[in-house]
Amino acid sequence: MPRHRIHVQLDGLLSIHAVRAVRTALAAVPGVLGAEVSMQGAILDAEAPLDRDALDHALGYAGVRVLTLREERGTLPLL
């Protein structure tokens, strides 16, 4: 099954609390299978391209905004 890996650079990740808020917000975005969030940004695994409005809304609720978004399409191993 094709999977998508999305690299997101975020503005507003100033503390570990912001990182946790982003991780929680991303869990509510339809299609996000997993997320690695750090102070530098996030790497998302998704089952299909994400709805950008839903992503922006969730991240805005967490107090951050998207600076850049880069998507890779490929096959990810199932664990």
N, C-alpha and C positions, 0 to 999 in steps of 0.2 A: 504494500500500500504506500503510495507516495506520501511523504511527510515534508513539512516545511520547517526550516530553522530560521528564526527571525532575530536579527541583531538590532537592538534598540539603544540608542544613546539618549540619555535622559538629562534634563535640567531640573535641579531641585533635590538631588540625592545628597543631602548634607549631613545625614546622621544615620546610625543603625536603625533608628525608629522609622525613618523614611524608607529604608530598604525593606523593612517588615511591612510597612503600609503598602508598598508597591507589590510585594509578593502576594499579599492578601487580595489586593485589587485585581491582579492578573488572574487569580483563581476564579474570579467571577466572569471573565471574558469567555464567551462561547467559542469553543474550538481550541483553547489553550490546553495542551496536554501536560506541560511542565514548564517551569521557569527557573532559571538561575539568575539571581539578582545580586548585584554588588554595587559598590559606590561608583563604579564606572558605567553602569547601565544594566541591561538585561539581555539574556539570550532565551528566546522562547521556542518551544517545540509545539507545533500545531498540526492538526490533521488536514487543514486546508488553509488557503489565504484567509487572514483575519479581516473582519469588518473594522476598517480604520476608525470609524466614528465610535464604535463600541470600545476600542482600545484607548482612544484619546479620552473618552468620557471616564473610563475606569481609572486611568492614570491621573487625570485632572482631579478626580475625587481624592486620590492619594496625595495630591499636592505637588505633582511633577508634570512636566510636559516633554513631549518627544522632540528631540533635536534632529536626529536622523534615524532612518529605518532602512535596513537592508535585509532582503529575504533570499534565502537559499532554498532551492527545491531539490529534493533527493530522497533517498531511502535511508531511514534511520533504523538501526537494529532494534528489535523488540526484546526487552529483557524479561 
